[in-house]
Structures are given as C-alpha cells and as structure tokens.
Amino acid sequence: MADRTCVVDGCDSPRSPKAGKGMCLPHYREHRAAAAPRCSIEGCGKPAHSKGWCGAHAQRARTLGDPLAPLQRQPNVGPCSVDGCDQPMRKRTWCASHYAQWKRTGEEPKPFLYKWGQATPRPPSQTPPKKRERATCSVEGCETSAKAQKLCLKHYTRMRRHGDTSHAERTWHENQPCVVCGETAKAIKSRRFCSSRCEQLFIRHDGEVPSLAVCGQCSVPIQLVVGEGRRRKASIGLCDKCRPWNRKAYGIPSISELATRDGTDCSICGAAIDMELRRTDSLMCPSVDHRIPRSRGGTDEPENLALAHLICNIRKSNRI
C-alpha cells in the first residue's frame, strides 16, 4: 500500500486533499508563503500584490506616481488649521467641528463667527428681545398657565362639558375616613376610598362590604377589619382560637403518619400515591385532605384527616 503521509521529513501527518505536492495542509501553507513573490522594493519583504509591489508601495504609485515617494500625511498634532480656531486637530488638520462642516457641505471649512467658550456678541443696534409674558388663567384665584380661551386645562374642560367654570368635577373628601376600612391616615386617592384594593372590595360586594364573619367551629363572630387599613379575607373559616397554628402542639398527624395508618391509596380517587414525589415535582404528590372542610365546620382531628393526591384535593375544594 502506498504511503499517504506528508513528504516532509519527520512529519507523520496524513496528506490533505486540499494541499498539493504530497504535503499536509500546514506544510503546504508554509511552502506557498515561502514561494510567494515579494515586493521588488529593496528592504521590503512584504508579499507582492500588483506590479511586483506590496500594497503600501502600490498605493503610493497610484496616488503620488512614485512607489518610493514619502507619505505626505501629517500627524494630527497641534491646533486646527482654520484661522482663529484653537481646538485640537482631529482629521485632515481640522478640528472635529470643521471636519463635520466639510463632510456636510463638501467645501473648505470656514472660520466660525464665535470663539469657543464665549457668547456671540450682539450688534449694538439690535435690542434684546423682550421676554414673553406667561398668560395665566382668567378665573379669579387660579394661577395656572392658560391653554385655550384664556383658561387653564381644568377650567377649559369644565367649560366644554358643563358650560360653567365653577362646576366641580368631583366632590373630593378631605379628612374623611375610607368607607371600606375606615382609614384616615392615608391620603384619599378617590372620592371615597383610600386605595384601589378598598375600591375593588366595594365593587365586589355591591357596596355592602362585610365587617364580620362567623367561625365555622365555635360560631364566634370574627372581626374582619383589623385596623390601620388592614383587613382579613371575608372567606376566613375559623377564628384564631380554632385555627391550628402548630401541628405537633395540637396532635395533628403528618403525611407519613397518615400513610402508616390508612395506607398509600388516595382517599378520593382510590389510586396509589407515590410517596417520594414532592409538591415541586408533580401535582400527584401526597397531601392531607379534610373529609369535612374547615370552612364548613371541619376540624383537624385525626379522624377528619385522610391522605389524597394534591390534584384530587384541589379539585375537591371545600365540597364534602
């Protein structure tokens, strides 16, 4: 079988189909670079591009007529070349402003009529313009600027809607309590409510916002208005005494204890429950179901608790 390795001594790389002369691709590139023609100017070893010159010498030959001519480019050092301009040079011996003027007009930049950092002198014959006086609303006691028909926006809107500037759009309450929570410390944002939450409660209950609820276990009235603008939900089912805050203190069994007592079958659908699932993994995880919901007088007694899928518990809601 013929040898298909690179012909360069000491190289065991395979020959590349993109390379020639039996070489690998790196050695072929080195060979091409070494065999490429160089610039004919003495002392310049750059690759030749056109007419035996490199790119720099070919450009000098095109623009100046001689590839050996020195560049006439001057460094951008010093002030702008335009008379009377002390700004630093940026491009084409001009400052940034005069260079932008040349790009915009295409003509030779001209000196500005002012100097940097100084105001434009006003001719002595020209008097300064008078300041325009700001017109105010024609309604007595209103200092707001006029918008139309010598009226401010508020009074102009009243005139268009009611034909009278004295007609009030709303009767604003000052230092009046909120009709929902009774809060007076907050600023009244609308006519009767201190916040959008109170307004939504008023609309949801058709103007009759409940202030009391009844405990489903001991039938004790629950005060919904806590104070300082805070309210409890109207759907609260148990008072503070009947609500179990600590499971261990009240002897409420956990999920594992319910599984040991009743097994791992769902009490609602009857299917088996995977006890290794968590709430973040799937809705088929185990949960504690109240046979008689707490909102309907159910308690946290062990006899009222059962094991169920979380999705089954959610779908059951507060039904018995």
N, C-alpha and C positions, 0 to 999 in steps of 0.2 A: 504494500500500500504506500502511495506517495506521501511524502512528508508535507503536512499542511501548516507547519509552524512558520513563524517570521524568519526571514533570511538573515536578519541582523544577528551577529554573533552574540551569544549569551542571552538571547530573548526567546522564551518558550511560549509566547502568546500566539494564539491562532491567527491566521491571516484573515483580514477583514474583506468582505465583498466590496466595500466602498473604497478600499485602498488598492493601489497598484504596485507593481514591481515586487510582488510576493512579500509585502511587509504588513505588519499590524497597523492599525489606524494611528496610534501615537507616533510611531517611527515614520510613517508616510507623511504626516503633517510636518514633522521636523525636516524631512527631506524636501518637501515643497517649499518650506520657508527658507531653507538654505539655498535652493536653486532659483528662487525668485530674483528677478533683476532688481538692482539697487539704483538709487539716484546717481546720475552722472556727475553731479557737482562734487568736487573734491572735498572730503571731510564729512560728507553727509551719507550716512549709512541707512537711511530710511528706504522702504520699498518704493519702487518707481510706479507711478500711476499713468502718466501720459507724457509722451515725447521724451522718455528717459529721465524725467524729473519726479520728485516726490510731490506731494500735494501742496506743501508750502511754496516751493520754488515754482511750481506750475502756476499757482495763483499770482505770484509776483510777475511772472512773464505775461500773464493775461492783463493784469491791471496796470503795471508800470512799464511793460515792454522789455524788461531785462530780469532774468531769474536771479541775478546776483545783486540787484538794486536793494539798498536797505529799506526797511519799512519806514514809512513816513508817519506812522501812528505815534502820537504823543501821549504820555501818561496823563490821566485825569488828576492832576495835582495843581492846586492853586485856585484863584478865583475865576468866576465866569468871564469869558472873553468879550461879552457885551458891555459897552460903555456904561459906566455908572452902576453896574451890578457887582456887589461884593459877596454874593453867595458862592459856596464851594462848587467846583466843577464836577459834573456828573458824566455827561456823554457829549461827544463831539465838541469839546472845550466849552460847553454851555452848562448852566445850572439846570436843575430839574424843571423849573418853570419855563425857561426859554426853550428847553428841548421839547417840552409839551406844546409850546406855541409853534415851534417849527413842524412838529408832527401834525398839528391841527390845520395849519394854513399852507404848509409846503414852501413858505418864503423865509428869507433870512430873518432871524429874530430881531425885534426892535426893543429899545430900552423902554421900561415901564415908566409911567408918569408919576410914580411914587417910589419912595425908598422903603426898604424893609424896616419894620418897627416904627414907622412914622405915619401919622394920619395924612390923608390927602389934603393939601392946603386948599381952602375955598377962596375963589376970587373975591376981591374986596367989594366989587359991585353987586354981588349976589347976596341977598339977605337969607339967613337961615329960614327954612320953612317953619311955619307955626305948627305947634302940636295940636292935633285934632282932639277937641274936647269929647270925652266919652259921654254919650247921652244915657241918661238914666230913665227908669220907668216913670211915667207921668202920674201914676197912682200915688196919692199922698202917703208918706211914710215908707215907701218902697225904694231902696237904694240900688236895686239890681239893674244891670245894664239892659237897655231897651233892645228888643229884637225886631219887632214889627209893630207898626202903627203906634210908635212911642210907648209900647208896653213891653214888659218882660215876658218871658215864656209862660210863666204861671198865669199871669193876668190875661195874656192874649188867649190862652187855652180856655179860660173861663168865659171870656167874651164870645168866643166862637161857639161854645157849647150851650151857654145859658143866656147870652146877651147882656151879662152884667159882670163887672169885675169883682164885685163884693160877694158873689156866690161862692161859698166854701165847697170844695170837692168832697171833703170828708170831715166829720166831727172827730177830731183827734182827742183821745183821752189823756189827760195829764194827771199823773199821780193817782191813777185808778188801778185797782187790782185786776189781774187776769181773771176772766170769767171761768177758766178751767181749773187752774192751780192756785189762784189767789196770790200769786207772786207780785210784789210791788217794788222789789229792789232792782229788777231788770228794767231796761227801757222798753216801753210798749212799742213793738215794731209795726203793729197794725191797729185797727180800731179797738179790738177787744182782747187780743191775745199777745202774750209775751214772746212766743216762739212759734215756728211752723209746726212743731210737734203738738202743741196745745190746739192749734187750729185744725190739724188733722183729726185729733180726738173729738173735737166738737162736731166736725162734719161726719165722722164715722158713727157717732151715736145720735145723730139727728138733733143736736142741740141739747140733749139730756145726758151729760157725762156723769156716769155713776161715781159716787164718792164712797160707797160702802159695798162690801161683798160679804158673803156668808161662808163660814168654814164648812166644808163638806163632812167633817167628822164630829165636831163638837157644837156646830151651829152657832158659833160666836161671831158677831159682826167684825169684819176686818176693815180697818181704815185704809183706804187707797191713797189718800193724799198724805204723804209723809212729811212734807214741809220743804221750804227753800226751793220750791219749783220742782220737786221730785214726786213722782207718782209710781205706784205699783200697777202691774198689769191687772185689768179687770177679770182676766181668766184665772186668777190665782185660786187654788182649790182648798188650801189648808192654811191655818194661822201659824204663827211662829211656834206655839206650844206643840201643835200636832205635826209639824213638819220635822222629819228626822234629819238632823244635821250631821250626826255621827253614826255610821252603820254599826260599828262594833259596840258603841255605848248602848244602842237600842236593841242589840241582838239580831240584826238583820243578816241573813245568810248571804254569802258571796256566790259567784257563779260556779266555782268549783264545788262548794258545799251543796248547791242545788243539783249539780250533776251527780254527785255521790248519792244523794238522797233519792232522786227521781230517775236517774239515767240521763243519757245524752240525746234523747229524742225531743224534737220540738213539740211543745205543748199546744201549738196552734195548727201546724200542718202535719205533724207526725213524722217528718223526715229526720234522719240522723244529722247531728250538728258536729262540725269539725271543731274540736276544742282548741286547736292550735292556731286558728285564724284570729286576727286582730281587727279592730274597727277600721284601721288604715288599709287593710288588705282587701276585705270584701264585706259586703252587706250580709253575707251568710254567716257572720261571726256570731257567737253566743251573746245573749243579753237577758236581762231579768224582766219578766212580764208580770204585771199586776192583773190577776184574774178579774178583780173589781177595781177599776181605775181609781186613783186617788182623787181625781176631780169629781167622782161620784160617791165619795164616802169610803173608798177602799183604804186599807191600812197597809203598813209594812210588816204585818205579822207573817211568820214563815208559811202559814197555811194559805196565804193570799198570793204568794210568790211562786213562779214557775219559770222554767228555762225555755227560751224560744229564740228562733233566728231574729237578728236585728231587723231584717226587711219585713218579716211577718209582724213583729212588734210595731213597726212604723205604720204598716197598712191597717193594723187593728185599731190604732189610735186610742180613743177613750171609749170604745164600744165594749160591751160586756159579752 
